[in-house]
């Protein structure tokens, strides 16, 4: 249960933010409502997220795996729920997104993807437990600019996941609205209606 109400005073800024969020995500994400209690924090967070969204050196799938591995390591169910939905919306393989919490046991990942998730978990550990060998492989394979972006994305997800967890935000049901029906299922359910 959220530790703050999800019904802040609806200022004009919050109303515009909610309108945009509904249009973009189909509903208002709980972090927006929680941060709405402090408009300066909400504004800063939105500006920051817009800037982060423009980072484009790292492959989007690698970025997603790093973010979700970090969120899973922290235990942020809200972040995992939203991450699953967002990455399925952009077409990422469902198995890769689904298996992140158990990536070590899954055969869905390449060696590079495994290194990315290993690194994300290591950076998220408290204190961080960076394996120099893994970090060097990532620098060599990705290049320094993408490695810096990878490191920054893990740090950003630590901010998100730790804030959402501290605020008591849990899964909001995004994942429930993104499953792509198997071939033939869509026709069958349309016929049944």
C-alpha positions as a Python dict, from the first residue, in 0.01 Angstrom:
ca = {
    (1, 'X'): (0, 0, 0),
    (2, 'X'): (127, 346, -89),
    (3, 'X'): (278, 542, 198),
    (4, 'X'): (135, 869, 64),
    (5, 'X'): (-211, 919, -81),
    (6, 'X'): (-237, 895, -457),
    (7, 'X'): (-480, 1187, -461),
    (8, 'X'): (-269, 1503, -434),
    (9, 'X'): (-415, 1850, -477),
    (10, 'X'): (-488, 1876, -850),
    (11, 'X'): (-300, 2186, -955),
    (12, 'X'): (-313, 2297, -1320),
    (13, 'X'): (37, 2149, -1369),
    (14, 'X'): (-71, 1813, -1227),
    (15, 'X'): (-386, 1813, -1444),
    (16, 'X'): (-177, 1864, -1759),
    (17, 'X'): (68, 1596, -1647),
    (18, 'X'): (-218, 1352, -1579),
    (19, 'X'): (-373, 1429, -1919),
    (20, 'X'): (-43, 1360, -2095),
    (21, 'X'): (16, 1042, -1892),
    (22, 'X'): (-333, 904, -1971),
    (23, 'X'): (-280, 978, -2339),
    (24, 'X'): (64, 814, -2339),
    (25, 'X'): (18, 518, -2102),
    (26, 'X'): (-359, 469, -2086),
    (27, 'X'): (-365, 566, -1718),
    (28, 'X'): (-180, 791, -1477),
    (29, 'X'): (124, 613, -1332),
    (30, 'X'): (119, 603, -952),
    (31, 'X'): (464, 770, -926),
    (32, 'X'): (315, 1080, -1094),
    (33, 'X'): (36, 1091, -838),
    (34, 'X'): (273, 1032, -546),
    (35, 'X'): (518, 1300, -662),
    (36, 'X'): (223, 1532, -727),
    (37, 'X'): (229, 1614, -356),
    (38, 'X'): (546, 1814, -423),
    (39, 'X'): (519, 1994, -759),
    (40, 'X'): (888, 2093, -760),
    (41, 'X'): (994, 1730, -721),
    (42, 'X'): (747, 1622, -990),
    (43, 'X'): (868, 1892, -1232),
    (44, 'X'): (1234, 1804, -1172),
    (45, 'X'): (1160, 1435, -1216),
    (46, 'X'): (973, 1492, -1543),
    (47, 'X'): (1252, 1713, -1682),
    (48, 'X'): (1509, 1454, -1580),
    (49, 'X'): (1313, 1167, -1738),
    (50, 'X'): (1274, 1364, -2062),
    (51, 'X'): (1651, 1416, -2073),
    (52, 'X'): (1720, 1049, -1995),
    (53, 'X'): (1480, 951, -2274),
    (54, 'X'): (1709, 1125, -2525),
    (55, 'X'): (2012, 909, -2441),
    (56, 'X'): (2061, 685, -2743),
    (57, 'X'): (2412, 542, -2747),
    (58, 'X'): (2325, 211, -2581),
    (59, 'X'): (2112, -47, -2763),
    (60, 'X'): (1749, -16, -2636),
    (61, 'X'): (1718, -386, -2552),
    (62, 'X'): (2042, -384, -2352),
    (63, 'X'): (1923, -71, -2175),
    (64, 'X'): (1591, -238, -2093),
    (65, 'X'): (1760, -550, -1956),
    (66, 'X'): (1990, -340, -1736),
    (67, 'X'): (1700, -133, -1603),
    (68, 'X'): (1483, -437, -1531),
    (69, 'X'): (1770, -634, -1373),
    (70, 'X'): (1829, -341, -1140),
    (71, 'X'): (1458, -310, -1058),
    (72, 'X'): (1433, -684, -994),
    (73, 'X'): (1737, -674, -770),
    (74, 'X'): (1581, -394, -563),
    (75, 'X'): (1241, -562, -567),
    (76, 'X'): (1039, -280, -722),
    (77, 'X'): (720, -449, -843),
    (78, 'X'): (592, -120, -989),
    (79, 'X'): (907, -85, -1201),
    (80, 'X'): (893, -447, -1316),
    (81, 'X'): (526, -415, -1410),
    (82, 'X'): (578, -92, -1605),
    (83, 'X'): (905, -215, -1757),
    (84, 'X'): (739, -529, -1888),
    (85, 'X'): (460, -323, -2045),
    (86, 'X'): (689, -55, -2193),
    (87, 'X'): (931, -304, -2344),
    (88, 'X'): (659, -525, -2489),
    (89, 'X'): (499, -211, -2638),
    (90, 'X'): (821, -139, -2827),
    (91, 'X'): (841, -499, -2947),
    (92, 'X'): (1100, -657, -2721),
    (93, 'X'): (1090, -1038, -2702),
    (94, 'X'): (840, -1138, -2431),
    (95, 'X'): (1056, -1419, -2297),
    (96, 'X'): (1356, -1191, -2249),
    (97, 'X'): (1145, -940, -2061),
    (98, 'X'): (969, -1208, -1855),
    (99, 'X'): (1284, -1401, -1757),
    (100, 'X'): (1483, -1105, -1619),
    (101, 'X'): (1434, -1195, -1250),
    (102, 'X'): (1573, -1544, -1321),
    (103, 'X'): (1816, -1452, -1600),
    (104, 'X'): (2091, -1682, -1471),
    (105, 'X'): (1866, -1989, -1520),
    (106, 'X'): (1718, -1878, -1854),
    (107, 'X'): (1864, -1968, -2193),
    (108, 'X'): (1700, -1663, -2354),
    (109, 'X'): (2005, -1437, -2330),
    (110, 'X'): (2326, -1385, -2523),
    (111, 'X'): (2660, -1361, -2339),
    (112, 'X'): (2653, -982, -2386),
    (113, 'X'): (2302, -957, -2236),
    (114, 'X'): (2416, -1170, -1942),
    (115, 'X'): (2712, -937, -1885),
    (116, 'X'): (2479, -636, -1893),
    (117, 'X'): (2246, -787, -1631),
    (118, 'X'): (2538, -905, -1418),
    (119, 'X'): (2680, -552, -1427),
    (120, 'X'): (2340, -397, -1347),
    (121, 'X'): (2302, -616, -1039),
    (122, 'X'): (2660, -545, -931),
    (123, 'X'): (2610, -168, -956),
    (124, 'X'): (2280, -200, -765),
    (125, 'X'): (2434, -398, -478),
    (126, 'X'): (2504, -203, -163),
    (127, 'X'): (2796, -146, -166),
    (128, 'X'): (2848, -198, -540),
    (129, 'X'): (3031, -519, -628),
    (130, 'X'): (3173, -447, -973),
    (131, 'X'): (3354, -734, -1145),
    (132, 'X'): (3642, -571, -1336),
    (133, 'X'): (3648, -852, -1590),
    (134, 'X'): (3279, -808, -1677),
    (135, 'X'): (3316, -429, -1686),
    (136, 'X'): (3615, -455, -1921),
    (137, 'X'): (3428, -692, -2154),
    (138, 'X'): (3140, -442, -2165),
    (139, 'X'): (3372, -147, -2238),
    (140, 'X'): (3544, -347, -2514),
    (141, 'X'): (3218, -468, -2671),
    (142, 'X'): (2999, -160, -2627),
    (143, 'X'): (3256, 119, -2636),
    (144, 'X'): (3316, 375, -2366),
    (145, 'X'): (3020, 602, -2449),
    (146, 'X'): (2768, 317, -2433),
    (147, 'X'): (2931, 181, -2116),
    (148, 'X'): (2890, 522, -1950),
    (149, 'X'): (2524, 527, -2059),
    (150, 'X'): (2474, 174, -1925),
    (151, 'X'): (2620, 276, -1590),
    (152, 'X'): (2406, 591, -1580),
    (153, 'X'): (2089, 394, -1668),
    (154, 'X'): (2149, 155, -1380),
    (155, 'X'): (2197, 453, -1148),
    (156, 'X'): (1876, 614, -1282),
    (157, 'X'): (1683, 292, -1224),
    (158, 'X'): (1821, 275, -871),
    (159, 'X'): (1671, 621, -812),
    (160, 'X'): (1335, 518, -960),
    (161, 'X'): (1313, 177, -792),
    (162, 'X'): (1428, 294, -452),
    (163, 'X'): (1194, 594, -458),
    (164, 'X'): (894, 387, -572),
    (165, 'X'): (968, 118, -314),
    (166, 'X'): (1012, 374, -34),
    (167, 'X'): (682, 537, -134),
    (168, 'X'): (514, 195, -116),
    (169, 'X'): (417, 185, -483),
    (170, 'X'): (342, -161, -618),
    (171, 'X'): (237, -316, -947),
    (172, 'X'): (-30, -107, -1117),
    (173, 'X'): (-147, -363, -1373),
    (174, 'X'): (36, -234, -1680),
    (175, 'X'): (156, -586, -1765),
    (176, 'X'): (-202, -714, -1769),
    (177, 'X'): (-281, -489, -2065),
    (178, 'X'): (5, -573, -2296),
    (179, 'X'): (-3, -942, -2372),
    (180, 'X'): (-17, -997, -2746),
    (181, 'X'): (-265, -1277, -2824),
    (182, 'X'): (-122, -1583, -2997),
    (183, 'X'): (-208, -1618, -3365),
    (184, 'X'): (-569, -1722, -3402),
    (185, 'X'): (-661, -1624, -3046),
    (186, 'X'): (-758, -1271, -3146),
    (187, 'X'): (-991, -1407, -3416),
    (188, 'X'): (-1140, -1663, -3178),
    (189, 'X'): (-1215, -1406, -2909),
    (190, 'X'): (-1360, -1166, -3168),
    (191, 'X'): (-1586, -1442, -3300),
    (192, 'X'): (-1697, -1532, -2947),
    (193, 'X'): (-1814, -1175, -2883),
}
